[in-house]
């Protein structure tokens, strides 16, 4: 982990009081609570962005190649996995 640096954060009075109450209830400092919230938010949004980029890449690949699997093929594959069977996905086709 890199060295911490200071960042100012302006909160309205109501939000600041809510953070303070929650921090007290959790026996943590408001600083810890805000840092934890920001870290969780950034992790979640990074995952969401990776998913979005993967979806865009898949869409571009489909538009370029026309290769796909039908919903029925995907459902059948997922049903096998759900039943605990080893299953490989169907080959993509155009």
Buried (B, 14 or more C-beta within 10 A) or exposed (E): EEEEEEEEEEEEEEEBEEBEEEBEEEEBEBEEBBBEEEEEEEEEEEEEEEEEEEEEEEEEEEEEEEEBBEEEBEEBBEEBEEEEEEBEEBEEEE
